[in-house]
Amino acid sequence: MLTAPILYVGDDICHRIPVFQRLGARVRRVRCSAGEVREAFSDQTSYSAVSLHQDVELLPPDVLAAAASSSSPLVLFENPAIPYDPARFDLIIEPFTPPVLWLQCIQDTIEESRKLRAQCEALREDSAALRTKVIQQRVRMHQLLATPIDLDDLWRLDWNTLHPVAFAPKKDAE
């Protein structure tokens, strides 16, 4: 059952929104305008997917860019007569795909997207911990470099013991 909030961009001439809603999905429809897509993302709703279609005409590039600015997967309901770049979409649904199949594909894409976001968050946390450790190591390195070593001392000999002066045993203060 698809219960995730879906952002549907454009007109619903193929009546997909009622299909989404029959299965429990909350759907918000906005016009095919970059401003409305950006406004939909600014209202703090986290959409599980963004549904776009090319039923009649090519999607405007600014609308695609606005939709791609979210972390939600982009789902395209394809019209093979209208050219598009498949690399811009997470899921492409071909014409005449039965609703049961495209709903399952969308649900699978949403689940995969959630898994990927969780992995990304874990990587961000690991990266932050590693960055902290590197900063600590850098501070420690600078502390160690603050006490310079006189390289000439390594080669000076104590002629009585024939040991380098730098490694000669320290005499106790009397």
Buried (B, 14 or more C-beta within 10 A) or exposed (E): EBEBBBBBBBEBEEEBBEBBEEEEBBBBBBEBBBEBBBEBBEEEEEBBBBBBBBBEEEBEEEBBEBBBEBEBBBBBBBBEEEEBEEEBBBBBBEEEBEBEEBBEBBBEBBEEBEEEEEEEEEEEEEEEEEEEEEEEEEEEEEEEEEEEEEEEEEEEEEEEEEEEBBEBEEEEEE
